[in-house]
Amino acid sequence: MSSSKKSTLSRRQMLTVMGATGAAAALVACGAATPTAAPATAVPAATAVPPTAAPAATAVPKPTDAPTAVPPTTAPAATATAAPKMVTSGGKQLPADAASADQQVLLYAGAVPGPGQGVDAQITASVYARGGLADLYSLPLNRLSHDFDMVPGSATEWKVSDDGLKWTFTLRKDLPWSDGSGMVTADDFIATFQHIADPKTAYDFTWYWDTGNGNLKGLGEALKGTITPDKIGVSKTDDFTLVVETSVPTPYLPRLCIYMNPFNAKALKASGPKYMNDPKTTISSGPFVITSWDPTRWEATANTKVPDDVKPFFERILSVPYPNGFQAYQAGQIDMSAIGNAADLQTAITDPVLAADIRPDVGDFRTDYFFFDVTQAPYDNAKFREALGHLLDREAIGKNISKLLARPAYSFLAAGFPAANPEGLRDIQSFDVEKAKKAYADSGVKIDKLTLTYRDDFALYEAISAFYADSIKTNLGITVEIKKLPVKDYSAALLAKPSQILFGAISYGMDYLDPSNMLGVFVGNKKGGRHTWNDTAYQDLLAKAGPMTDIAARTALYQQAEKLMTESFAFVWMVTRTPLNLLKPYMKGEGTLPGKVNKNPGIAWPQLSAMTPYVSSTYIGNNVTKRTIP
């Protein structure tokens, strides 16, 4: 490796980074901005507003209280010879290495929803208003495996018509509602789709199903009030056969359907969606049923009426709004926690026990990147952009700045995401000082100063921007002034015409697991994208790939498009985030193991929710020692 490519920080660069971060600030993580399932590791405020008619509050355990030792196989008091119970209350046999049934309680630190909030995405005006134990109470049409493959949920299979416009979902016939009102049927899904198509009850992710994304036939017209919700493209051929029609071929529709958790049609009609929010009226067809809900705790118990593949090993899931989830984790009061700030991360990585519990997550496959306004000088010069693109030493950033919180990104689509090709694109934007100097000379640009503006929503930006600026100054002699803007101001400045940000830093994470979503942000501001790079060849590739049903050919077009975009140097890929969680070693099951594609050894997105089958196969192992079960 030539000296121009070494991934080390010079003394000057190290001083620049340390001055920008105060050493520890570079370690702070940032949460995702897309809808995710059951945010089990969220650290909420210390208090929550109670819903109407809440049960009497009980005291919240302090996160610094010493944990109470709980034997993993406590024998019944009546007899010293009784064997521990190894069958769940739903009659499901526990694995051989599991703790006894009384120990199968999952402990969270999560927010308890207040008035106006809900437990499933479609209930409230915003998907972000869900609480800590969300998305556990009905199976979506299909789900994601630990390796992000589509697997059956409420549907056993799905197929598309020859023209790609009509999807037929065959529903399972053995999935009962917990109130004894019957099985989940097509009517439940029809009612749910119509609920989000009604402008009076639509939520903030209706766009997810609208033209350009889900392409649900008639949805746009229904939301505008030009047709009634019952006229949208959702129907049935019988009680267990659901038909969904799209306005254009949408081969990724099944991937969207992991968020289609059905309401109970009868309860929805009788009481509206808030029936789910009251333990007295809640109905479930998923692995859990809500049993208590007050300002200090939120509890769900195993749904014993569903088939064995849906029944969980956990008897209960308990969410308590501890003021500090990290401290509660240390005290043995919860089983999972996010690492949310620099101090906690420093504590975790220097403590041998905690360090062994750290699990990186793919999150929403969020990639951070630098970008240029290619319509304004000097960034309208492709050679000048190339010169800057070869001066980002990602390996040094990973080693010295981002560390565990992000990994170097040489492409936009992260490893594991559909159509991702990180190794194939790795060399295009390689750190290479000689290439950078030659491209700068070839550009003919003569400039002394640039301004780099980052969106103030990720603590690593300050340090990475300072490091990048120093590399540009050192190798090209150009001074880079660094500015930051709050998210709201940044968005307005970026989308202004002309754009007020010529050289910036920002990120994007998926809304759904398909390249049409991630790559669609780069179609250009003339097509509704966020940037000024309006490349017609790129746009044509995306337009052609979107409706294709030949997945291999579709993937090839998306990879071709990403390569074209990377070669343009309109964007310089920075890092792909790896949010960090803590997971107790007694947490066991398929979802805790590394997969073939998703090599994360911990419970990854979408975490323990009905969107995944491993919510029903995770359990507490018999290696559990000290734990406080309220």
BAVOLO-291520 format. One line per field, with one value per residue (C-alpha): residue number from 1; x, y negated, z negated. Coordinates in Angstrom, 2 decimals, always signed. Example, Ala and Ser with C-alpha at 12.3 -4.5 7.8 and 13.67 -1.06 7.14 Angstrom:
residues 2
tise	(1|2);
c1	(+12.30|+13.67);
c2	(+4.50|+1.06);
c3	(-7.80|-7.14);
END
This chain:
residues 630
tise	(1|2|3|4|5|6|7|8|9|10|11|12|13|14|15|16|17|18|19|20|21|22|23|24|25|26|27|28|29|30|31|32|33|34|35|36|37|38|39|40|41|42|43|44|45|46|47|48|49|50|51|52|53|54|55|56|57|58|59|60|61|62|63|64|65|66|67|68|69|70|71|72|73|74|75|76|77|78|79|80|81|82|83|84|85|86|87|88|89|90|91|92|93|94|95|96|97|98|99|100|101|102|103|104|105|106|107|108|109|110|111|112|113|114|115|116|117|118|119|120|121|122|123|124|125|126|127|128|129|130|131|132|133|134|135|136|137|138|139|140|141|142|143|144|145|146|147|148|149|150|151|152|153|154|155|156|157|158|159|160|161|162|163|164|165|166|167|168|169|170|171|172|173|174|175|176|177|178|179|180|181|182|183|184|185|186|187|188|189|190|191|192|193|194|195|196|197|198|199|200|201|202|203|204|205|206|207|208|209|210|211|212|213|214|215|216|217|218|219|220|221|222|223|224|225|226|227|228|229|230|231|232|233|234|235|236|237|238|239|240|241|242|243|244|245|246|247|248|249|250|251|252|253|254|255|256|257|258|259|260|261|262|263|264|265|266|267|268|269|270|271|272|273|274|275|276|277|278|279|280|281|282|283|284|285|286|287|288|289|290|291|292|293|294|295|296|297|298|299|300|301|302|303|304|305|306|307|308|309|310|311|312|313|314|315|316|317|318|319|320|321|322|323|324|325|326|327|328|329|330|331|332|333|334|335|336|337|338|339|340|341|342|343|344|345|346|347|348|349|350|351|352|353|354|355|356|357|358|359|360|361|362|363|364|365|366|367|368|369|370|371|372|373|374|375|376|377|378|379|380|381|382|383|384|385|386|387|388|389|390|391|392|393|394|395|396|397|398|399|400|401|402|403|404|405|406|407|408|409|410|411|412|413|414|415|416|417|418|419|420|421|422|423|424|425|426|427|428|429|430|431|432|433|434|435|436|437|438|439|440|441|442|443|444|445|446|447|448|449|450|451|452|453|454|455|456|457|458|459|460|461|462|463|464|465|466|467|468|469|470|471|472|473|474|475|476|477|478|479|480|481|482|483|484|485|486|487|488|489|490|491|492|493|494|495|496|497|498|499|500|501|502|503|504|505|506|507|508|509|510|511|512|513|514|515|516|517|518|519|520|521|522|523|524|525|526|527|528|529|530|531|532|533|534|535|536|537|538|539|540|541|542|543|544|545|546|547|548|549|550|551|552|553|554|555|556|557|558|559|560|561|562|563|564|565|566|567|568|569|570|571|572|573|574|575|576|577|578|579|580|581|582|583|584|585|586|587|588|589|590|591|592|593|594|595|596|597|598|599|600|601|602|603|604|605|606|607|608|609|610|611|612|613|614|615|616|617|618|619|620|621|622|623|624|625|626|627|628|629|630);
c1	(+0.00|+1.46|+1.95|-0.86|-3.35|-2.44|-5.46|-3.85|-4.31|-1.45|-0.68|-2.29|-5.39|-5.67|-5.53|-8.18|-10.48|-9.97|-10.59|-13.82|-15.18|-13.83|-12.63|-15.78|-18.41|-17.49|-18.93|-22.53|-25.08|-28.15|-31.55|-33.21|-35.83|-37.97|-40.81|-39.42|-41.04|-41.25|-38.50|-37.51|-34.36|-35.68|-34.87|-37.96|-38.63|-39.07|-42.80|-45.66|-49.17|-51.73|-54.48|-58.09|-59.24|-55.75|-55.27|-53.69|-50.02|-47.30|-43.83|-41.18|-38.08|-35.00|-32.47|-29.74|-31.45|-29.44|-30.89|-32.70|-31.32|-33.89|-33.01|-33.61|-35.59|-37.30|-39.23|-42.82|-43.01|-45.37|-42.82|-39.05|-39.09|-41.29|-39.55|-39.37|-42.14|-40.71|-43.94|-45.39|-48.89|-49.86|-48.61|-45.44|-42.44|-39.44|-36.01|-33.66|-31.36|-34.20|-34.91|-38.15|-41.47|-41.59|-38.37|-39.71|-40.32|-38.72|-37.90|-37.75|-37.12|-39.71|-42.13|-45.71|-48.08|-50.26|-53.58|-53.70|-50.97|-51.27|-49.71|-49.84|-48.76|-52.19|-53.90|-52.44|-51.83|-48.11|-46.24|-43.71|-46.35|-46.18|-44.94|-42.29|-44.28|-45.73|-46.51|-46.94|-50.70|-51.49|-49.49|-48.90|-49.54|-45.94|-42.83|-39.04|-36.63|-33.43|-31.75|-34.45|-36.16|-39.93|-41.71|-45.41|-47.31|-51.09|-50.73|-49.38|-48.50|-48.85|-48.74|-48.99|-50.94|-49.17|-49.54|-48.01|-51.01|-52.96|-51.60|-53.47|-52.72|-53.91|-54.58|-54.04|-57.27|-56.02|-55.30|-57.97|-58.71|-58.16|-61.75|-63.19|-64.86|-63.43|-60.42|-58.49|-60.08|-59.77|-62.40|-59.96|-57.32|-59.86|-61.09|-57.52|-56.62|-59.84|-59.10|-55.80|-57.44|-60.03|-58.82|-60.50|-58.43|-55.34|-51.96|-48.65|-47.41|-50.21|-47.56|-46.02|-48.93|-49.51|-48.37|-44.59|-44.24|-46.94|-48.97|-52.21|-54.91|-57.25|-55.53|-54.55|-58.07|-59.58|-57.29|-58.35|-61.99|-62.74|-63.67|-64.77|-62.35|-64.37|-63.42|-59.66|-57.97|-58.50|-61.05|-61.56|-62.57|-63.51|-62.94|-59.34|-58.25|-57.27|-56.68|-54.59|-54.43|-51.77|-51.80|-48.48|-46.50|-44.98|-42.81|-41.75|-45.33|-44.87|-42.00|-44.32|-46.78|-44.66|-46.34|-49.88|-50.93|-54.70|-57.36|-60.25|-62.89|-65.83|-64.13|-62.90|-66.42|-67.93|-65.35|-62.77|-59.05|-58.64|-60.15|-56.56|-55.45|-57.65|-56.73|-60.46|-61.29|-58.03|-58.07|-55.02|-54.17|-50.45|-48.07|-49.06|-52.12|-52.04|-52.96|-52.03|-51.26|-50.58|-48.00|-45.42|-45.59|-46.98|-47.42|-48.29|-48.83|-48.53|-51.49|-52.33|-55.03|-52.84|-51.05|-47.73|-45.64|-47.10|-47.14|-44.09|-41.81|-42.04|-44.90|-44.83|-43.16|-42.90|-41.99|-41.11|-40.20|-36.92|-35.31|-32.04|-32.14|-28.38|-28.34|-31.35|-29.47|-26.45|-28.70|-30.18|-33.63|-33.93|-32.64|-31.92|-30.83|-29.53|-26.19|-27.29|-24.41|-20.65|-20.39|-22.41|-20.39|-17.13|-18.38|-19.49|-16.32|-14.06|-16.11|-15.33|-18.83|-20.67|-18.30|-19.23|-22.90|-22.53|-24.41|-24.25|-27.47|-28.20|-30.90|-32.56|-29.45|-28.69|-25.77|-24.23|-22.70|-21.32|-22.99|-22.42|-24.76|-23.69|-25.43|-23.15|-19.42|-17.02|-19.09|-20.43|-16.93|-16.86|-13.07|-13.14|-15.75|-13.59|-10.61|-12.60|-14.02|-10.57|-9.62|-11.94|-10.00|-12.85|-10.63|-9.01|-12.45|-13.60|-10.53|-10.26|-13.69|-16.74|-15.33|-18.22|-20.95|-20.45|-18.41|-16.73|-19.08|-17.81|-21.34|-24.77|-26.57|-25.17|-24.24|-27.34|-29.70|-31.37|-29.19|-26.29|-22.89|-20.38|-17.36|-18.08|-18.06|-15.27|-12.50|-14.40|-14.15|-11.00|-8.80|-5.98|-4.09|-2.31|-5.57|-7.05|-4.19|-4.30|-8.07|-7.74|-5.10|-7.20|-10.25|-8.65|-10.41|-8.58|-10.19|-9.04|-12.09|-15.16|-18.03|-19.25|-22.62|-23.83|-27.26|-27.07|-28.58|-25.56|-22.79|-20.08|-20.55|-18.48|-15.43|-15.70|-16.22|-13.19|-11.09|-12.26|-11.62|-8.08|-7.44|-8.63|-6.50|-3.42|-3.54|-5.15|-4.47|-8.18|-9.58|-12.95|-15.20|-17.57|-21.10|-24.00|-27.74|-30.70|-32.73|-35.63|-33.41|-31.22|-34.11|-35.40|-31.97|-31.33|-34.66|-34.61|-34.35|-31.54|-30.24|-28.50|-26.22|-23.52|-21.38|-23.12|-23.41|-26.63|-27.96|-30.77|-32.25|-34.87|-38.61|-39.03|-36.59|-36.24|-33.70|-36.51|-36.88|-33.22|-32.05|-35.19|-33.91|-31.32|-33.65|-33.00|-34.98|-36.78|-38.28|-39.03|-35.62|-33.57|-30.50|-29.63|-27.99|-30.59|-29.07|-31.49|-29.59|-29.88|-33.55|-34.23|-32.56|-34.70|-37.87|-37.13|-36.13|-39.04|-41.85|-39.71|-40.69|-37.43|-35.58|-32.11|-32.50|-34.02|-31.12|-28.62|-30.26|-30.22|-26.56|-25.82|-27.62|-25.71|-22.42|-23.28|-24.17|-20.97|-18.84|-20.43|-18.87|-21.97|-22.06|-19.16|-20.20|-19.06|-20.19|-22.98|-24.34|-24.32|-26.53|-25.37|-27.50|-26.72|-28.11|-27.84|-26.04|-29.07|-31.15|-31.38|-33.10|-32.74|-33.00|-29.99|-27.68|-25.73|-27.31|-25.90|-26.68|-27.47|-24.35|-25.41|-25.20|-27.98|-31.66|-31.71|-34.29|-37.24|-36.43|-38.94|-42.19|-44.86|-42.97|-40.53|-41.03|-38.21|-40.35|-41.95|-38.67|-36.66|-36.39|-34.50|-31.73|-30.96|-27.71|-29.72|-28.44|-29.45|-32.54|-35.25|-38.73|-41.24);
c2	(+0.00|-3.36|-6.10|-8.05|-5.34|-4.62|-4.68|-6.50|-9.91|-12.35|-14.22|-17.31|-15.36|-13.78|-17.20|-18.44|-15.53|-15.81|-19.54|-19.02|-16.32|-16.84|-13.22|-11.47|-13.32|-11.38|-8.28|-9.43|-7.38|-8.70|-7.02|-5.99|-8.16|-5.48|-3.40|-0.46|+2.35|+2.49|+0.06|+2.28|+0.40|-3.13|-5.16|-7.25|-10.17|-9.34|-9.95|-9.32|-10.72|-8.08|-7.01|-7.36|-5.08|-3.77|-1.33|-2.67|-3.50|-1.53|-2.75|-2.69|-0.80|-3.00|-2.09|-2.17|+0.27|+3.40|+6.34|+9.06|+12.51|+14.77|+18.48|+19.64|+22.68|+21.76|+24.80|+24.44|+23.80|+26.74|+29.42|+29.64|+32.37|+30.69|+30.33|+26.90|+26.25|+26.60|+26.11|+22.65|+21.68|+22.08|+25.68|+24.96|+27.09|+24.98|+25.73|+27.98|+25.07|+22.76|+21.55|+22.65|+21.13|+18.74|+17.17|+16.56|+12.86|+10.30|+7.00|+3.74|+0.09|-1.45|-4.33|-3.76|-5.41|-8.25|-9.55|-9.72|-7.14|-3.53|-0.11|+0.46|-1.81|-2.47|-3.43|-6.89|-9.87|-9.12|-5.84|-7.44|-7.70|-3.99|-2.92|-0.47|+2.74|+2.01|+4.28|+7.51|+7.99|+9.12|+10.82|+8.77|+10.40|+11.55|+11.20|+11.02|+13.73|+12.92|+12.74|+10.41|+13.04|+12.82|+15.53|+16.17|+14.15|+14.07|+15.17|+18.60|+17.63|+14.84|+14.64|+11.93|+11.83|+11.95|+8.19|+7.57|+5.53|+7.94|+9.68|+12.60|+13.48|+16.81|+16.40|+19.09|+20.49|+21.26|+17.79|+16.85|+13.52|+13.72|+12.69|+15.80|+13.81|+16.06|+16.31|+13.54|+13.13|+11.01|+8.67|+7.65|+6.62|+4.88|+2.86|+1.94|+0.78|-1.24|-2.79|-4.24|-5.32|-7.45|-11.06|-11.26|-8.38|-8.28|-8.21|-9.83|-6.86|-6.73|-7.73|-4.33|-2.72|-5.51|-6.00|-5.81|-3.50|-0.92|-2.07|-0.87|-1.41|-4.28|-5.29|-8.75|-9.47|-8.24|-10.46|-13.43|-12.53|-11.93|-8.30|-6.56|-4.23|-1.15|-1.78|-1.28|+1.79|+4.20|+7.00|+10.70|+13.79|+15.61|+15.21|+16.39|+14.94|+11.28|+9.42|+6.24|+4.27|+1.74|-1.04|+0.11|+3.34|+3.33|+6.41|+5.32|+5.13|+8.18|+6.34|+3.44|+5.82|+6.45|+3.25|+4.43|+5.51|+6.03|+4.54|+6.71|+5.50|+5.91|+4.11|+1.37|+0.73|+0.81|-1.18|-2.68|-1.84|-2.78|+0.55|+1.77|-0.70|+0.55|+3.86|+4.43|+4.34|+5.18|+8.08|+9.89|+12.39|+12.10|+13.62|+11.31|+9.68|+6.40|+7.04|+3.86|+0.30|-2.52|-5.30|-3.11|+0.17|+1.76|+5.52|+8.01|+11.72|+14.68|+15.27|+18.89|+19.18|+18.91|+21.86|+23.06|+21.33|+17.99|+18.69|+17.23|+18.87|+15.70|+15.78|+12.02|+8.92|+6.06|+2.49|-0.03|-3.68|-3.68|-7.13|-5.59|-2.31|-1.81|-1.98|+0.33|+2.80|+2.65|+3.22|+6.35|+4.78|+5.17|+7.69|+5.37|+1.77|-0.69|-2.41|-5.99|-8.32|-8.64|-8.06|-4.84|-3.53|-4.31|-2.49|+0.49|+0.95|+0.70|+3.12|+6.74|+7.97|+5.18|+5.28|+8.92|+7.93|+5.32|+6.23|+4.08|+3.71|+2.89|+0.46|-1.02|-0.49|-4.19|-5.57|-8.99|-10.83|-14.12|-15.72|-18.59|-20.94|-19.96|-22.96|-25.52|-26.14|-24.69|-21.53|-21.53|-20.36|-16.53|-16.39|-18.71|-16.52|-13.49|-15.19|-15.71|-12.20|-10.59|-12.46|-10.78|-8.17|-5.99|-3.38|-6.01|-7.37|-3.90|-3.25|-6.59|-8.27|-6.11|-2.91|-0.58|-3.08|-3.03|-1.25|-2.68|-3.09|-2.81|-2.48|-3.75|-0.42|+1.37|+5.04|+7.16|+4.73|+5.98|+5.22|+4.03|+4.31|+2.83|+4.83|+4.18|+0.43|+0.29|-1.01|-3.83|-6.30|-4.88|-7.10|-8.01|-11.29|-11.00|-10.48|-13.43|-15.75|-14.71|-15.17|-18.61|-19.62|-18.28|-20.19|-23.58|-24.85|-27.43|-28.08|-28.90|-28.23|-25.97|-25.73|-22.36|-22.33|-19.28|-18.44|-18.53|-15.13|-12.84|-13.43|-11.98|-14.65|-17.27|-15.04|-13.44|-16.82|-18.26|-15.27|-15.55|-19.30|-18.74|-16.18|-18.65|-21.44|-19.23|-17.79|-20.50|-23.63|-24.50|-25.71|-24.24|-26.19|-23.90|-24.89|-23.03|-23.59|-22.18|-19.57|-21.89|-24.71|-22.26|-20.74|-24.16|-25.26|-22.04|-22.07|-25.78|-26.72|-27.33|-25.14|-27.03|-24.09|-23.52|-21.07|-19.16|-16.08|-14.16|-10.59|-8.40|-5.17|-2.90|-3.16|+0.28|+3.02|+2.44|+0.54|-1.50|-3.23|-3.89|-4.78|-6.79|-9.64|-10.42|-10.82|-14.56|-17.55|-17.79|-14.36|-14.90|-13.90|-15.94|-16.74|-18.69|-15.74|-15.13|-12.35|-11.05|-7.78|-7.06|-7.99|-5.74|-2.79|-3.21|-3.67|-0.51|+1.56|+0.55|+2.63|+5.57|+9.01|+10.67|+10.10|+10.92|+8.54|+5.92|+6.21|+5.82|+2.55|+1.16|+2.08|+0.40|-2.71|-2.81|-2.41|-5.30|-7.47|-6.57|-7.34|-10.77|-11.84|-13.94|-12.03|-10.81|-7.89|-8.29|-5.62|-3.12|-3.30|-0.31|-1.16|+0.64|+2.63|+4.54|+8.06|+10.30|+13.60|+15.58|+14.21|+17.15|+18.21|+17.91|+14.13|+13.81|+15.74|+14.48|+15.31|+15.90|+12.42|+10.57|+11.47|+9.41|+11.75|+9.94|+9.21|+6.96|+4.81|+5.10|+6.50|+8.45|+7.69|+9.55|+8.53|+11.38|+15.06|+15.06|+13.10|+16.48|+18.41|+16.17|+17.26|+16.90|+19.48|+21.56|+19.63|+16.74|+15.80|+12.47|+10.70|+8.52|+9.45|+6.87);
c3	(+0.00|+0.99|-1.55|+0.06|-0.97|-4.59|-6.87|-9.78|-11.32|-11.25|-14.48|-12.96|-11.94|-15.37|-17.02|-14.59|-15.41|-19.15|-19.07|-17.17|-19.42|-22.88|-22.54|-23.66|-21.63|-18.50|-20.09|-20.45|-18.51|-16.72|-16.47|-13.22|-11.57|-10.01|-11.39|-13.28|-15.14|-18.92|-19.95|-22.84|-23.71|-23.71|-26.82|-27.55|-29.80|-33.44|-33.39|-31.02|-30.70|-31.75|-29.38|-30.35|-33.17|-33.88|-36.75|-39.92|-39.49|-41.16|-42.04|-39.32|-40.47|-40.57|-37.88|-40.50|-42.87|-43.48|-41.53|-43.39|-42.79|-41.14|-40.75|-37.19|-38.27|-41.51|-42.80|-44.02|-47.78|-48.30|-47.55|-47.45|-44.84|-42.21|-38.86|-37.22|-34.73|-31.21|-29.29|-28.78|-29.82|-26.19|-26.17|-24.20|-25.13|-26.13|-24.58|-26.51|-27.43|-28.53|-32.03|-33.61|-32.55|-35.52|-34.26|-30.73|-31.28|-28.97|-30.67|-28.68|-29.43|-27.16|-26.98|-28.05|-25.54|-26.71|-25.37|-21.60|-21.20|-20.25|-19.97|-16.21|-13.39|-11.92|-15.19|-15.64|-13.40|-13.54|-13.47|-15.81|-18.55|-19.27|-22.65|-23.78|-23.26|-19.85|-16.90|-18.87|-18.65|-15.11|-12.38|-9.24|-5.87|-5.74|-7.82|-7.61|-8.66|-10.51|-7.08|-5.70|-3.55|-3.19|-5.19|-5.84|-8.42|-8.31|-4.69|-3.83|-0.28|+2.26|+6.02|+8.64|+11.89|+15.25|+15.70|+12.26|+11.06|+8.88|+5.80|+4.25|+0.63|-0.73|-4.44|-7.02|-8.44|-11.94|-13.31|-15.85|-17.50|-21.23|-22.08|-20.46|-17.66|-14.96|-12.69|-11.00|-7.58|-4.48|-5.92|-8.66|-6.15|-3.93|-6.90|-7.81|-4.30|-4.10|-7.50|-6.27|-2.98|-4.78|-5.04|-8.47|-9.88|-7.65|-9.35|-8.43|-6.41|-3.84|-1.28|-1.96|-0.12|+2.40|+6.00|+6.35|+3.35|+2.65|+5.67|+4.06|+6.65|+5.80|+2.55|+3.76|+4.95|+1.69|-0.37|+1.78|+1.28|+4.95|+4.25|+1.05|-0.79|+0.18|+3.82|+3.37|+4.84|+1.96|+2.16|+1.47|+3.40|+0.19|-3.54|-3.34|+0.00|+0.11|+3.39|+3.54|+6.80|+7.72|+10.30|+11.79|+11.35|+7.87|+7.37|+3.88|+2.55|+0.27|-1.45|-2.20|-3.80|-6.89|-8.15|-7.38|-10.87|-10.68|-12.88|-13.97|-11.50|-13.89|-16.77|-14.45|-13.20|-16.69|-18.65|-16.32|-16.49|-20.15|-21.17|-21.03|-23.68|-26.51|-28.18|-28.76|-25.04|-23.30|-20.83|-19.50|-16.80|-17.43|-19.95|-22.82|-24.38|-26.32|-29.95|-31.84|-30.93|-33.35|-33.68|-35.40|-33.48|-30.39|-30.32|-27.61|-28.20|-25.89|-23.60|-24.37|-21.70|-18.60|-16.94|-18.31|-15.64|-16.79|-20.54|-22.26|-24.76|-26.83|-29.31|-29.70|-28.33|-30.80|-29.83|-32.56|-31.84|-33.70|-33.48|-32.34|-30.42|-30.54|-34.33|-34.52|-32.32|-34.61|-37.62|-36.06|-35.70|-31.92|-29.40|-26.45|-26.12|-23.57|-24.04|-23.63|-24.49|-24.69|-28.43|-28.27|-25.35|-27.09|-30.17|-28.10|-26.07|-29.13|-31.25|-30.24|-31.12|-29.33|-26.36|-25.79|-25.71|-22.92|-19.75|-16.59|-14.65|-11.02|-12.12|-9.04|-6.85|-7.22|-5.22|-5.83|-2.91|-1.64|+1.37|+3.81|+5.66|+9.15|+10.70|+9.06|+9.36|+8.53|+7.94|+11.49|+12.46|+12.34|+12.03|+9.04|+7.36|+8.10|+6.47|+3.27|+3.48|+3.29|+0.12|-2.35|-4.34|-5.56|-7.19|-9.40|-10.25|-11.26|-13.36|-15.10|-15.04|-14.33|-15.85|-16.74|-15.85|-12.08|-9.45|-6.33|-3.37|+0.21|+1.58|+0.59|+0.22|-2.81|-2.88|-3.41|-1.72|+1.51|+4.58|+2.41|+4.09|+1.62|+2.77|+6.44|+5.86|+3.30|+5.55|+7.24|+4.37|+2.79|+0.65|+3.03|+2.66|+6.01|+7.88|+6.00|+6.93|+10.59|+10.79|+9.20|+11.69|+14.58|+13.35|+13.88|+10.75|+8.68|+5.33|+1.81|-0.35|-0.55|-3.04|-4.33|-6.12|-8.02|-9.40|-13.18|-13.89|-14.18|-16.70|-14.44|-11.78|-13.57|-13.92|-10.46|-8.79|-10.58|-9.52|-5.90|-5.87|-7.12|-4.36|-1.70|-3.18|-3.51|-0.02|+2.12|+0.10|-0.10|-3.43|-4.37|-6.73|-8.66|-9.65|-11.23|-10.91|-12.86|-10.97|-10.14|-8.88|-7.00|-5.08|-4.06|-2.89|-1.00|+0.83|+1.64|+5.31|+5.84|+3.04|+0.25|-0.60|+1.99|+0.02|-2.76|-4.93|-5.51|-5.82|-4.57|-5.93|-4.46|-4.78|-3.25|-2.32|+1.41|+3.53|+5.11|+1.74|+0.96|+4.47|+5.15|+2.99|+5.69|+8.68|+8.54|+7.32|+10.65|+9.92|+6.25|+4.85|+2.39|+4.54|+7.69|+9.44|+12.16|+14.23|+16.85|+17.37|+13.65|+13.63|+16.63|+14.93|+11.81|+13.85|+15.80|+12.76|+10.51|+12.07|+13.20|+11.91|+12.95|+9.68|+11.02|+13.94|+11.66|+9.24|+12.09|+13.17|+9.64|+9.27|+12.58|+11.37|+8.07|+9.92|+12.24|+9.24|+7.39|+10.46|+10.76|+7.44|+6.85|+3.55|+1.43|-0.77|-4.34|-6.84|-7.36|-10.88|-13.21|-16.22|-19.32|-21.72|-24.87|-25.11|-28.16|-27.49|-28.68|-25.78|-23.37|-20.17|-16.42|-16.46|-18.76|-16.43|-13.42|-10.08|-6.61|-5.31|-8.49|-10.44|-13.43|-16.45|-18.32|-17.88|-14.82|-13.07|-13.20|-16.62|-18.70|-16.91|-14.99|-11.84|-12.56|-13.34|-15.90|-18.35|-19.06|-19.28|-21.63|-25.26|-28.53|-28.81|-31.87|-32.31|-33.78|-37.26|-38.78|-37.56|-39.08|-37.85|-39.11);
END
